[in-house]
Amino acid sequence: MEWYWILGLIFCALMGLFLIGVPVAFAFLFVNIVGVYLLWGGEAGLSQLVLSVYRSVSTFSLLPVPLFILMGEVMFRAGIAPKMMDTLDKWLGRIPGRLSMLAVGGGTLFSTLSGSAMAGCAMLGSVLVPEMEKRGYRKEMSLGPIIGSGGLAIMIPPSALGVLLASLSRISVGGMLMAIIIPGVIMAVLYGGYIVLRAWLQPELAPIYEIERVPLRQKLILTCRYVLPLGTIVFLVIGLMFIGVATPTESAALGALGCFVLVFIYRGWNWEVIRGSISATLRITVMMFMIMTGAMAFSQILAFSGASSGLVSLAGGVDLPPVMILIFMQIILIFMGVFMEPLTIMMVTLPIYMPIIKTLGFDPLWFGTIMLINMEMATTTPPFGLVLFVMKGVAPPDTTMADIYRAGFPFLVCDAIAMALIMAFPALALYLPGLMS
């Protein structure tokens, strides 16, 4: 049987299982079992599948994933973020869209402590939306910035999704985490610029209100107490990795330890926070690793059947500029983001995309950065973006899903602009990895 028939059957089976509601991990497992049995020689193929599953999760480069997730869970459950937000609020002046800008600033800072877009959205929504409603902010300026800023957790280290992408693509985990920093900051700047411009043009969306003057001394004290210690965590995770003192795994372990120390300083030894954080981390990690084991075996089936090499040859033979092929690949990812969550999209497409990218001569770190922006968009793309459902859970009762879709759309446009900038200027993604020790 030709490789394209095998590829078509595999994808039809996989998408069919997704559509009828089979969990992603079990869908991959079913397709893999049938595939290896038919293509790899019956029982011998099943034995090889077990070895493949074992090798896929016994990789040292995956250790930062549960540690990054643990960091986010600890900081989210400890309730330290509201104090940080209150301190940032005192530094903002009478700028247009003041609370919306606070959402962007707080979301960016919280993203350096948590790899979860959903945790960031839940925290920002529960802290800021009631105050925004009280100040007369329209939903476009209260919900939208939180939807956009919550997703920045995917684009700013510690990013568990970034580690998984690097591991699956066989590229440097540290390089991947460094590559996404500048694009993440660019996205935050685009969000802030849009908010200020929109609030200036339509002041009724974000009414200006009188703010209490806070002495400089008090602001400095609060900053030293609630913001600078969080900067220590950022240095442990990003700084040590950048200067070459620690590997990504060591940086993740130090960051997790630093989070526990901060919680102990601020709240004392709280068993509820520790127990809940570890339990949630285990659930999320097991889910992610189960999906990943299926995806690794899936990529091997594609390679064995000749589908991977066939697609690479097809892409190389297409009479189109490589950039046009890259753009077409991103359009496919955006379309998939309408129906699927980011981890599943990555597992399905990376085994196909990465050989093509290498054949076309693109830098894998640069492509990985563009793909992560696309995955961030998938969390906020209607109708099934996970962050949109989290926003619905913390929004006021009269908020409809249509309100949330409208509020989030301008920030999807900002994400698309950021993606175009990274595609046009690869140095924005490759500059920091090039400076790493």
Stockholm file with secondary structure:
# STOCKHOLM 1.0

chainA/1-437         MEWYWILGLIFCALMGLFLIGVPVAFAFLFVNIVGVYLLWGGEAGLSQLVLSVYRSVSTFSLLPVPLFILMGEVMFRAGIAPKMMDTLDKWLGRIPGRLSMLAVGGGTLFSTLSGSAMAGCAMLGSVLVPEMEKRGYRKEMSLGPIIGSGGLAIMIPPSALGVLLASLSRISVGGMLMAIIIPGVIMAVLYGGYIVLRAWLQPELAPIYEIERVPLRQKLILTCRYVLPLGTIVFLVIGLMFIGVATPTESAALGALGCFVLVFIYRGWNWEVIRGSISATLRITVMMFMIMTGAMAFSQILAFSGASSGLVSLAGGVDLPPVMILIFMQIILIFMGVFMEPLTIMMVTLPIYMPIIKTLGFDPLWFGTIMLINMEMATTTPPFGLVLFVMKGVAPPDTTMADIYRAGFPFLVCDAIAMALIMAFPALALYLPGLMS
#=GR chainA/1-437 SS CCHHHHHHHHHHHHHHHHHTTCCHHHHHHHHHHHHHHHHTTTHHHHHHHHHHHHHHHSCGGGTHHHHHHHHHHHHHHHTCHHHHHHHHHHHCCSCTTHHHHHHHHHHHHHHTTCCCHHHHHHHHHHHHHHHHHHTTCCHHHHHHHHHHHHGGGGTSSSCHHHHHHHHHHTCCHHHHHHHTHHHHHHHHHHHHHHHHHHHHHCGGGSCCCCCCCCCHHHHHHHHHHHTHHHHHHHIIIIIHHHTTSSCHHHHHHHHHHHHHHHHHHHHCCCHHHHHHHHHHHHHHHHHHHHHHHHHHHHHHHHHHHTHHHHHHHHHHHSSSCHHHHHHHHHHHHHHHHTTSCHHHHHHHHHHHHHHHHHHHTCCHHHHHHHHHHHHHHHTTSTTTCHHHHHHHHHSCTTCCHHHHHHHHHHHHHHHHHHHHHHHHCTHHHHHHHHHCC
#=GC SS_cons         CCHHHHHHHHHHHHHHHHHTTCCHHHHHHHHHHHHHHHHTTTHHHHHHHHHHHHHHHSCGGGTHHHHHHHHHHHHHHHTCHHHHHHHHHHHCCSCTTHHHHHHHHHHHHHHTTCCCHHHHHHHHHHHHHHHHHHTTCCHHHHHHHHHHHHGGGGTSSSCHHHHHHHHHHTCCHHHHHHHTHHHHHHHHHHHHHHHHHHHHHCGGGSCCCCCCCCCHHHHHHHHHHHTHHHHHHHIIIIIHHHTTSSCHHHHHHHHHHHHHHHHHHHHCCCHHHHHHHHHHHHHHHHHHHHHHHHHHHHHHHHHHHTHHHHHHHHHHHSSSCHHHHHHHHHHHHHHHHTTSCHHHHHHHHHHHHHHHHHHHTCCHHHHHHHHHHHHHHHTTSTTTCHHHHHHHHHSCTTCCHHHHHHHHHHHHHHHHHHHHHHHHCTHHHHHHHHHCC
//
